[in-house]
């Protein structure tokens, strides 16, 4: 199994210029949503090295959000795989998007990971990115305490 970073990079793909994601947001590199604070310009190619550095910063930020917004609400010590699944979902959907998976998180709180995996697929996310949703759902089904 690949590491979290490798899996996210594979799921995101890589583009070294600004492109529109499936929701129409300006994006670059490994799924970085371009904001007004970024220095990127349309039509300019950027180095993989620069965009990988940005990716790792984004991934680290998603990991912090995972810990501070989701894992801290559990009554048990979450396994790394569970943290990785939530981190990747936050990386893709943002914390607001992940917070909409209330039933999924209820199952996670009860350590019912197979039910959580099924619930993950009952979502608009699954319709928009079915391969990624299925891959993470399949991983969720394997989580053990």
N, C-alpha and C positions, 0 to 999 in steps of 0.2 A: 504494500500500500504506500502511496506517495505521502509526502509530508503535506501539512496544511498549505504552505506556500506553493508547493508544486501543484497541488490540486486546484487551488484558486487560480493560479496562472493558466493552467490548462483550460479550466472552465471559462475564464475571461477571454482568452486569446490575446494577441498582441497586435497593436496598430501604432506605428510611430508618428502618425499625424492625427489631427482632430477629426473625429467622425461622430455621427449621431447614433446613439444607442437605440434599443428597441422602443424606448419611450420618447425619443427625440432629443435627449440631452446631449450636449457636446461632451465628448469623452475622448480620452487618449491613453496610450500605453496599455496596461493591464486593467482596464475598467475604471480608470480614475475619472470621476465626474469633474469637468472643468468648471471652476468658479471664477468670480471676478478677482480673486486674490492670486490666481495663477498667471504666469507670464506667457502661456502658450498662444501661438498665432495660427490662424487658418492657413493651410497650405505649406506649412513649414514642417520638415522632417526633424525629429529629435532622436538623440542617441538612445539605444537600448539601455545603456548604463544609467543614464539620467532617469529614464522611465522606470527601471527596476528599483532604483533608490526611492522614487516616489511610491511605487507599489509597496515596498516594505514599510514605509511610513504609514500608508493607508491601512495596511494589514495590522500593524501594531496598534493603530487607533481603534480598529474594529475589535481587537482583542481586549483592549481596555474597556470599551463599551460593553462587551460581552460580560466581563467580570463585574462591572459596576451596575449594570442594568438588569442582568438576568441571573447569573450564577449566584450572586449574593442573596437571592430570594429563595434559594434551595435549603432544605433542612439537612442536607447531606453534602459530602465532599464530592463534587462532580468529577467524573472521569475526563481525561484529556479529550477523548473522542467527542464527548458531548460539547465541551467547550469549543472544539474545532468546528463542529457542525454549526453552532450558533454564531461563531466568528465569521464563517463563510457567508451565512445568511445575512448578517449585518453588513459585511463587505458589499454584498450585492444589493440588498434592499434598504439598507440604513436601519437605524434602531427603531424608527417609527413604523417602518414596514414590518419588521419582525415582531413588534409589539402587538400587531393585529392577529398573530397566531395564538390567541388566548387559550383555545381548547388544547392545542398542541402543548403549550407550556403547562397547562393543568395536568396533562398526562405525564409530562416530564417530572413535575413536582411529586407525583405519586409513584415514580419509577416505573411507569408503564410505557416503556420505550417502543414496543411494537404498536401500541395504540397511537402513540405520538407520531410514529412514522406514517401511519395511515392518514391521520388527520392533516399532516403536512401537505398531502396531495390534494386535499379538498380546498383548493385555493386558486386565485387568479395567477399567482406566481407559477403554479404548475402548468397552467395554460400558456403562459408567456415563455417560460424556459423549462419545458418538460424534461429534458435530459438531465439538467442540473438538479431539478427538484427530485426526480427519481433517484439519482445517485445519492443525494443527501438523505432522502427518506430511507433508502436501503441501508445506509450507514447507521441511521437512527435505530433501525430495527435490530442492530447488532450491539447496541450499547448495553453494558452490564455493570452492575454495582458489585 
